[in-house]
Each structure stands twice: as structure tokens, then as C-alpha cells.
Amino acid sequence: MQRRHLIQLAAASSLAAPAFVRAAGEKPRELRLDYATYSPSSLVLKRFGWLDEDFKSRGIPVKWVFSAGSNRALEYLNGDSIDIGSSAGLAALLAKTNGNPIRSPYIFSRPEWTALVVPKDSPIKTLADLRGKKVAATKGTDPYLFLLRALHTVGLKRSNIEHVALQHADGRVALEQGRVDAWAGLDPLMAAAELNGGARLLYRNVAFNTYGFLNVRESFLQQYPDDVKRVIGHYERARKWVLANQAEAAKILAEEAKVDLTVALLQIKLRTDLSSPLPTQEHVKALQAAAPVLLDEALVKPGSDVRGVIDKLVDTRFAASLIQA
């Protein structure tokens, strides 16, 4: 509290230095970042310890926190429980529009990690058949936003279904137990429901799967840009390793997610595109196309400048020189 008070006093002075000017040699007391089964690169980093060794050699301990979904990662970032966290792009945009102080300088994947799932013997054949049905989805995540965008393609809205708010793993269980009619799934749970439970993908649209964003708390990015670059450098190492060792990466995913190797291979080989790690206008345009659903479904305050927030979220310059090098 005393430090915060001093910063406020300094900001009020015309002679004050910028809020995030660092003292010479200043470094974070620790690095806190997440890992998630929807981000294979994060699992590889945690398994091999490359990042841990680098930071610990500089006297900075590393703390790994598991994120069960984008909603959890973004909650941790907003609550200052982690410094760097992984989420879907549209989920990050929703969070930032609602006040989460994050910026996204790196793309950890372009996945097809979500689709709408129904039991194998379900009478539901089309999106229109979801009217009045119970559909499970985790609020604040790409599957939830995917569900809303999918409904809009056939003239339906959230109010036309009975949304059941469940975390991803619980959504799968509810589907398999018949407690919901459909589920907005997330890999590897979705792939497991298909391969092990015979579930059927009712609706797929890779264009509605927004990219995997590596988000950084803005204050951390401003205070410790070199450390963020180090993290991105290790993510690059992990990305290239996964591309060159897909079978081995699938084994790591299978062990971490406790799924069959065939499930992990489906996610790694067929549903995870690791070819474009640098944020570009492609990612900006993808969010611009998706943004209207946030206003249409009243997920953000009326009149929110969502397009303006996109420019503040997607950092197309920070990592460019690092990745090119």
C-alpha cells in the first residue's frame, strides 16, 4: 500500500518519471505463468524445464499454474495471480473489453479446438434443432463464444437455448450422462468424447475457432519487457520442438490430460496449427469478424468500443524482431 501511495504521488507531480520506468538491474521476484492442455507448447515447456532453468539461473523462481480453460487463465491474470496466461483470442478480447489489463504479444497456436458435440444417437441433426435444448458450455471461453456465433448463423440467440454453465470437463460428463442435449466441447476432452464415447460433432467451423493468445498483464509487460521476450523465446523453442516431434508431444499431452494417445495425436496432428506465432493483421481481422457477438449478446457494456480494444489487445510489433531473429 505504501509503494502504491508513492507511485500515485509521483504520477501527480509534473517531474514524475513514467509509471513503469525500471531501476537498473530490476527483475521480477518470480515468474508466474500457466500451462494448459489446450496449449501443447506450454506442456512441453513445463515438462522439459527449459524456461525454469533459464530464469532460475538469474535468480528468478518460476511458478506454474494450471488453467482448466480460458476463463480460468483470464481470471488469474485479472486477479494478479499469474503474469502470463494462455487463452482463446475472442475470450481475451471479451475480458479486456470488460477491464482485464492484458496485452497479447504472441500466438501459441491456431487450433480447431472446439465444435458443437452431441451424443452418437442424438436426434439433433442441425443447428436449428438446438432451439429449446440444453447446451453445456463454459462462460468466458472460446467454446461458449463459438456456440453463440454458431447459433447466430441460423437466426438463433442465447435466449433460444437453455445454456448450462459448466467447466469443460463437467460439460463432457453431462453430455455422456444425458443431462444436456449438446456440449460446446474443447480438446482434448472433445476428441476423447469422439474416439472413446462415440460422440458426434454437430457443427464444425475452423474460422470460428479464434487463435490461442499468450496474454501478459500490461504492467508486467511494461516493467519487464526483456523477461517477456525470454518467455516468448522459450515458447518458440517449444513450438519448433512440437512441430518436429509430434508423436512425442502427443505422449506428453496424453500424460498431462490423462487421455489415450490416439486422442492426443488427433489434437496435435489434425487440430493444432503451429505455423504462425507472430500476431498480425490476420488475427486482428479474425477478432473484428467475431466481435459483434459480444455486443449482440450483451456480454460487454452497450456502446463498448470493441474494435478499439482489439488494437490495444493484439500487439503486432513486440515479438516481431525476436521471432525474425
LODO-522008 format. One record per residue (C-alpha): x, y, z; residue in one letter; residue number from 0; chain. Coordinates in steps of 0.5 Angstrom, whole numbers, padded with zeros to 4 digits, always signed. Layout:
LODO-522008
((X,Y,Z),'A',NUM,'A')
...
//
This chain:
LODO-522008
((+0000,+0000,+0000),'M',0,'A')
((+0006,+0005,+0002),'Q',1,'A')
((+0009,+0003,-0005),'R',2,'A')
((+0002,+0005,-0009),'R',3,'A')
((+0002,+0011,-0005),'H',4,'A')
((+0009,+0013,-0007),'L',5,'A')
((+0007,+0012,-0014),'I',6,'A')
((+0001,+0016,-0014),'Q',7,'A')
((+0004,+0022,-0011),'L',8,'A')
((+0010,+0021,-0016),'A',9,'A')
((+0005,+0021,-0022),'A',10,'A')
((+0001,+0027,-0019),'A',11,'A')
((+0008,+0031,-0020),'S',12,'A')
((+0010,+0035,-0026),'S',13,'A')
((+0017,+0032,-0025),'L',14,'A')
((+0015,+0025,-0024),'A',15,'A')
((+0018,+0019,-0028),'A',16,'A')
((+0014,+0015,-0032),'P',17,'A')
((+0010,+0010,-0028),'A',18,'A')
((+0014,+0004,-0031),'F',19,'A')
((+0021,+0006,-0031),'V',20,'A')
((+0025,+0001,-0028),'R',21,'A')
((+0031,+0001,-0023),'A',22,'A')
((+0038,-0001,-0026),'A',23,'A')
((+0038,-0009,-0026),'G',24,'A')
((+0031,-0009,-0023),'E',25,'A')
((+0028,-0016,-0024),'K',26,'A')
((+0021,-0020,-0022),'P',27,'A')
((+0021,-0023,-0015),'R',28,'A')
((+0018,-0029,-0019),'E',29,'A')
((+0015,-0031,-0026),'L',30,'A')
((+0008,-0034,-0025),'R',31,'A')
((+0005,-0037,-0032),'L',32,'A')
((+0000,-0042,-0033),'D',33,'A')
((+0000,-0049,-0037),'Y',34,'A')
((-0006,-0052,-0040),'A',35,'A')
((-0008,-0058,-0044),'T',36,'A')
((-0011,-0054,-0050),'Y',37,'A')
((-0003,-0051,-0051),'S',38,'A')
((+0001,-0056,-0052),'P',39,'A')
((+0007,-0052,-0052),'S',40,'A')
((+0006,-0050,-0045),'S',41,'A')
((+0006,-0057,-0043),'L',42,'A')
((+0013,-0058,-0047),'V',43,'A')
((+0016,-0052,-0043),'L',44,'A')
((+0014,-0055,-0037),'K',45,'A')
((+0016,-0062,-0038),'R',46,'A')
((+0023,-0060,-0040),'F',47,'A')
((+0024,-0054,-0035),'G',48,'A')
((+0028,-0050,-0041),'W',49,'A')
((+0025,-0044,-0038),'L',50,'A')
((+0025,-0046,-0031),'D',51,'A')
((+0033,-0047,-0032),'E',52,'A')
((+0034,-0040,-0035),'D',53,'A')
((+0030,-0036,-0030),'F',54,'A')
((+0033,-0039,-0024),'K',55,'A')
((+0040,-0038,-0026),'S',56,'A')
((+0038,-0031,-0026),'R',57,'A')
((+0035,-0032,-0019),'G',58,'A')
((+0028,-0031,-0021),'I',59,'A')
((+0024,-0037,-0019),'P',60,'A')
((+0018,-0040,-0024),'V',61,'A')
((+0011,-0042,-0021),'K',62,'A')
((+0007,-0046,-0026),'W',63,'A')
((-0001,-0045,-0025),'V',64,'A')
((-0006,-0050,-0029),'F',65,'A')
((-0011,-0047,-0033),'S',66,'A')
((-0017,-0051,-0034),'A',67,'A')
((-0020,-0046,-0039),'G',68,'A')
((-0019,-0039,-0042),'S',69,'A')
((-0024,-0037,-0037),'N',70,'A')
((-0019,-0039,-0031),'R',71,'A')
((-0013,-0036,-0034),'A',72,'A')
((-0016,-0030,-0035),'L',73,'A')
((-0019,-0030,-0028),'E',74,'A')
((-0012,-0031,-0026),'Y',75,'A')
((-0009,-0025,-0030),'L',76,'A')
((-0014,-0020,-0028),'N',77,'A')
((-0013,-0022,-0020),'G',78,'A')
((-0006,-0022,-0021),'D',79,'A')
((-0005,-0029,-0019),'S',80,'A')
((+0000,-0030,-0026),'I',81,'A')
((+0004,-0025,-0030),'D',82,'A')
((+0003,-0029,-0037),'I',83,'A')
((-0003,-0034,-0039),'G',84,'A')
((-0006,-0037,-0045),'S',85,'A')
((-0013,-0036,-0047),'S',86,'A')
((-0017,-0036,-0054),'A',87,'A')
((-0017,-0030,-0057),'G',88,'A')
((-0024,-0028,-0057),'L',89,'A')
((-0024,-0030,-0050),'A',90,'A')
((-0018,-0025,-0049),'A',91,'A')
((-0022,-0019,-0052),'L',92,'A')
((-0028,-0020,-0048),'L',93,'A')
((-0024,-0020,-0042),'A',94,'A')
((-0020,-0014,-0044),'K',95,'A')
((-0026,-0010,-0046),'T',96,'A')
((-0029,-0011,-0039),'N',97,'A')
((-0023,-0009,-0036),'G',98,'A')
((-0018,-0014,-0035),'N',99,'A')
((-0011,-0011,-0036),'P',100,'A')
((-0008,-0015,-0041),'I',101,'A')
((-0004,-0015,-0048),'R',102,'A')
((-0002,-0021,-0053),'S',103,'A')
((+0004,-0021,-0056),'P',104,'A')
((+0005,-0028,-0058),'Y',105,'A')
((+0000,-0033,-0062),'I',106,'A')
((+0001,-0040,-0059),'F',107,'A')
((-0003,-0044,-0064),'S',108,'A')
((-0008,-0043,-0069),'R',109,'A')
((-0013,-0049,-0067),'P',110,'A')
((-0019,-0052,-0068),'E',111,'A')
((-0020,-0054,-0061),'W',112,'A')
((-0028,-0053,-0061),'T',113,'A')
((-0034,-0055,-0064),'A',114,'A')
((-0041,-0057,-0062),'L',115,'A')
((-0042,-0064,-0060),'V',116,'A')
((-0048,-0069,-0059),'V',117,'A')
((-0049,-0076,-0057),'P',118,'A')
((-0048,-0081,-0062),'K',119,'A')
((-0055,-0083,-0062),'D',120,'A')
((-0058,-0076,-0061),'S',121,'A')
((-0064,-0074,-0066),'P',122,'A')
((-0061,-0067,-0067),'I',123,'A')
((-0058,-0066,-0074),'K',124,'A')
((-0058,-0059,-0075),'T',125,'A')
((-0056,-0052,-0071),'L',126,'A')
((-0063,-0050,-0072),'A',127,'A')
((-0065,-0057,-0068),'D',128,'A')
((-0062,-0054,-0062),'L',129,'A')
((-0068,-0049,-0060),'R',130,'A')
((-0070,-0050,-0053),'G',131,'A')
((-0065,-0055,-0052),'K',132,'A')
((-0060,-0056,-0046),'K',133,'A')
((-0053,-0054,-0048),'V',134,'A')
((-0047,-0054,-0044),'A',135,'A')
((-0041,-0049,-0045),'A',136,'A')
((-0036,-0045,-0040),'T',137,'A')
((-0037,-0038,-0040),'K',138,'A')
((-0032,-0033,-0042),'G',139,'A')
((-0028,-0039,-0046),'T',140,'A')
((-0028,-0040,-0054),'D',141,'A')
((-0033,-0046,-0054),'P',142,'A')
((-0038,-0041,-0051),'Y',143,'A')
((-0037,-0036,-0056),'L',144,'A')
((-0037,-0041,-0061),'F',145,'A')
((-0043,-0043,-0059),'L',146,'A')
((-0046,-0036,-0059),'L',147,'A')
((-0043,-0035,-0066),'R',148,'A')
((-0046,-0042,-0069),'A',149,'A')
((-0053,-0040,-0066),'L',150,'A')
((-0053,-0033,-0070),'H',151,'A')
((-0052,-0037,-0077),'T',152,'A')
((-0059,-0040,-0076),'V',153,'A')
((-0062,-0034,-0073),'G',154,'A')
((-0062,-0036,-0066),'L',155,'A')
((-0059,-0033,-0060),'K',156,'A')
((-0057,-0035,-0053),'R',157,'A')
((-0064,-0034,-0051),'S',158,'A')
((-0067,-0039,-0055),'N',159,'A')
((-0063,-0045,-0052),'I',160,'A')
((-0062,-0047,-0044),'E',161,'A')
((-0055,-0045,-0043),'H',162,'A')
((-0052,-0050,-0038),'V',163,'A')
((-0046,-0046,-0035),'A',164,'A')
((-0040,-0052,-0033),'L',165,'A')
((-0033,-0052,-0034),'Q',166,'A')
((-0030,-0056,-0040),'H',167,'A')
((-0029,-0063,-0036),'A',168,'A')
((-0036,-0063,-0033),'D',169,'A')
((-0039,-0061,-0039),'G',170,'A')
((-0037,-0067,-0043),'R',171,'A')
((-0039,-0071,-0037),'V',172,'A')
((-0046,-0068,-0037),'A',173,'A')
((-0047,-0070,-0044),'L',174,'A')
((-0045,-0077,-0043),'E',175,'A')
((-0050,-0078,-0038),'Q',176,'A')
((-0055,-0075,-0042),'G',177,'A')
((-0056,-0069,-0037),'R',178,'A')
((-0055,-0064,-0043),'V',179,'A')
((-0057,-0065,-0050),'D',180,'A')
((-0051,-0062,-0053),'A',181,'A')
((-0044,-0059,-0051),'W',182,'A')
((-0039,-0054,-0054),'A',183,'A')
((-0033,-0058,-0053),'G',184,'A')
((-0026,-0057,-0052),'L',185,'A')
((-0020,-0061,-0054),'D',186,'A')
((-0017,-0066,-0052),'P',187,'A')
((-0024,-0067,-0048),'L',188,'A')
((-0028,-0067,-0054),'M',189,'A')
((-0023,-0071,-0058),'A',190,'A')
((-0024,-0076,-0052),'A',191,'A')
((-0031,-0076,-0053),'A',192,'A')
((-0031,-0077,-0060),'E',193,'A')
((-0026,-0083,-0060),'L',194,'A')
((-0028,-0086,-0053),'N',195,'A')
((-0035,-0085,-0053),'G',196,'A')
((-0037,-0084,-0060),'G',197,'A')
((-0040,-0077,-0059),'A',198,'A')
((-0041,-0074,-0066),'R',199,'A')
((-0039,-0067,-0068),'L',200,'A')
((-0046,-0063,-0070),'L',201,'A')
((-0042,-0057,-0072),'Y',202,'A')
((-0035,-0055,-0074),'R',203,'A')
((-0032,-0048,-0077),'N',204,'A')
((-0025,-0047,-0076),'V',205,'A')
((-0026,-0040,-0078),'A',206,'A')
((-0030,-0039,-0071),'F',207,'A')
((-0024,-0042,-0067),'N',208,'A')
((-0020,-0036,-0065),'T',209,'A')
((-0013,-0036,-0064),'Y',210,'A')
((-0009,-0038,-0058),'G',211,'A')
((-0007,-0032,-0055),'F',212,'A')
((-0001,-0031,-0050),'L',213,'A')
((-0003,-0026,-0045),'N',214,'A')
((+0001,-0022,-0041),'V',215,'A')
((-0001,-0017,-0035),'R',216,'A')
((+0000,-0010,-0038),'E',217,'A')
((+0004,-0008,-0032),'S',218,'A')
((+0009,-0014,-0032),'F',219,'A')
((+0010,-0013,-0040),'L',220,'A')
((+0012,-0005,-0039),'Q',221,'A')
((+0016,-0007,-0033),'Q',222,'A')
((+0020,-0013,-0035),'Y',223,'A')
((+0020,-0013,-0043),'P',224,'A')
((+0026,-0017,-0043),'D',225,'A')
((+0023,-0022,-0039),'D',226,'A')
((+0017,-0023,-0043),'V',227,'A')
((+0022,-0023,-0049),'K',228,'A')
((+0025,-0029,-0046),'R',229,'A')
((+0019,-0033,-0045),'V',230,'A')
((+0017,-0032,-0052),'I',231,'A')
((+0024,-0034,-0054),'G',232,'A')
((+0022,-0041,-0050),'H',233,'A')
((+0015,-0041,-0053),'Y',234,'A')
((+0019,-0041,-0060),'E',235,'A')
((+0023,-0047,-0058),'R',236,'A')
((+0017,-0051,-0055),'A',237,'A')
((+0013,-0049,-0062),'R',238,'A')
((+0019,-0052,-0066),'K',239,'A')
((+0020,-0058,-0062),'W',240,'A')
((+0013,-0060,-0062),'V',241,'A')
((+0013,-0059,-0070),'L',242,'A')
((+0019,-0063,-0070),'A',243,'A')
((+0017,-0068,-0065),'N',244,'A')
((+0009,-0069,-0066),'Q',245,'A')
((+0009,-0076,-0063),'A',246,'A')
((+0013,-0075,-0057),'E',247,'A')
((+0009,-0068,-0056),'A',248,'A')
((+0003,-0072,-0056),'A',249,'A')
((+0005,-0077,-0051),'K',250,'A')
((+0006,-0071,-0046),'I',251,'A')
((-0001,-0069,-0048),'L',252,'A')
((-0004,-0075,-0046),'A',253,'A')
((+0000,-0076,-0040),'E',254,'A')
((-0002,-0069,-0037),'E',255,'A')
((-0009,-0069,-0040),'A',256,'A')
((-0010,-0077,-0038),'K',257,'A')
((-0013,-0079,-0045),'V',258,'A')
((-0011,-0084,-0049),'D',259,'A')
((-0005,-0083,-0054),'L',260,'A')
((-0010,-0083,-0060),'T',261,'A')
((-0014,-0077,-0057),'V',262,'A')
((-0007,-0073,-0056),'A',263,'A')
((-0005,-0075,-0063),'L',264,'A')
((-0012,-0072,-0066),'L',265,'A')
((-0011,-0066,-0063),'Q',266,'A')
((-0003,-0065,-0064),'I',267,'A')
((-0003,-0067,-0071),'K',268,'A')
((-0010,-0065,-0074),'L',269,'A')
((-0013,-0060,-0070),'R',270,'A')
((-0007,-0055,-0068),'T',271,'A')
((-0003,-0051,-0073),'D',272,'A')
((+0003,-0048,-0070),'L',273,'A')
((+0006,-0045,-0076),'S',274,'A')
((+0004,-0037,-0075),'S',275,'A')
((+0006,-0035,-0068),'P',276,'A')
((+0007,-0028,-0070),'L',277,'A')
((+0001,-0023,-0068),'P',278,'A')
((-0001,-0020,-0075),'T',279,'A')
((-0007,-0016,-0078),'Q',280,'A')
((-0010,-0023,-0080),'E',281,'A')
((-0011,-0024,-0072),'H',282,'A')
((-0014,-0017,-0072),'V',283,'A')
((-0019,-0018,-0077),'K',284,'A')
((-0021,-0025,-0074),'A',285,'A')
((-0023,-0021,-0068),'L',286,'A')
((-0026,-0016,-0072),'Q',287,'A')
((-0030,-0021,-0075),'A',288,'A')
((-0032,-0024,-0068),'A',289,'A')
((-0033,-0018,-0064),'A',290,'A')
((-0040,-0017,-0066),'P',291,'A')
((-0043,-0023,-0062),'V',292,'A')
((-0040,-0019,-0056),'L',293,'A')
((-0045,-0013,-0057),'L',294,'A')
((-0051,-0017,-0060),'D',295,'A')
((-0051,-0022,-0053),'E',296,'A')
((-0050,-0016,-0048),'A',297,'A')
((-0043,-0019,-0046),'L',298,'A')
((-0040,-0013,-0046),'V',299,'A')
((-0043,-0006,-0044),'K',300,'A')
((-0047,-0003,-0049),'P',301,'A')
((-0043,+0002,-0053),'G',302,'A')
((-0037,-0001,-0052),'S',303,'A')
((-0031,+0001,-0057),'D',304,'A')
((-0029,-0007,-0058),'V',305,'A')
((-0026,-0005,-0065),'R',306,'A')
((-0022,+0000,-0061),'G',307,'A')
((-0020,-0005,-0055),'V',308,'A')
((-0017,-0010,-0061),'I',309,'A')
((-0012,-0005,-0063),'D',310,'A')
((-0010,-0005,-0055),'K',311,'A')
((-0010,-0012,-0054),'L',312,'A')
((-0006,-0015,-0060),'V',313,'A')
((+0001,-0013,-0060),'D',314,'A')
((+0003,-0014,-0067),'T',315,'A')
((+0010,-0011,-0066),'R',316,'A')
((+0013,-0013,-0059),'F',317,'A')
((+0016,-0020,-0061),'A',318,'A')
((+0017,-0019,-0069),'A',319,'A')
((+0024,-0018,-0068),'S',320,'A')
((+0025,-0023,-0063),'L',321,'A')
((+0022,-0028,-0068),'I',322,'A')
((+0025,-0026,-0074),'Q',323,'A')
((+0032,-0027,-0071),'A',324,'A')
//
